[in-house]
Amino acid sequence: MSENVNVRYMVSDVQAAVDWYVGHFGFTVQLNAAPAFASVEKGALRLLLSGAKSSAGRPMPDGRQPEPGGWNRFQLITQDIAAEVDRLRTEGVSFRNDILSGPGGSQILAEDPSGNVVELFQPAGRG
């Protein structure tokens, strides 16, 4: 069994997604078969970036088409969410919201070039 956690995101532009995850969050490229598919990794997270030409992009039997976006996401832990958000905004990263804080910590939702969400999270009591 693999030690990695695999997450698949449908993306509208595989190369743009690769560039975004590598450039902003330090993922490394494992496989790049753009425009159909790419695999990038950060730690134990393997992110599968699937375009419309990939097997994951094929229509379902009922005709629904896989597409990017939505609200499901993975979470990246940060020690200083405000500084990380400032850095990413300077680099042109878009966010769905401002930093929200609750009893467990603070979070904000970044959007990749296809509208998929990455949650940045700072646990309570840090920073």
Secondary structure, DSSP 8 states (H G I E B T S, - for coil): --SSEEEEEE-S-HHHHHHHHHHHH--EEEEEETTTEEEEEETTEEEEEE-TTSGGGS--TTS----S-SS-EEEEE-S-HHHHHHHHHHTT-EESS--EEETTEEEEEEE-TTS-EEEEEEETT--
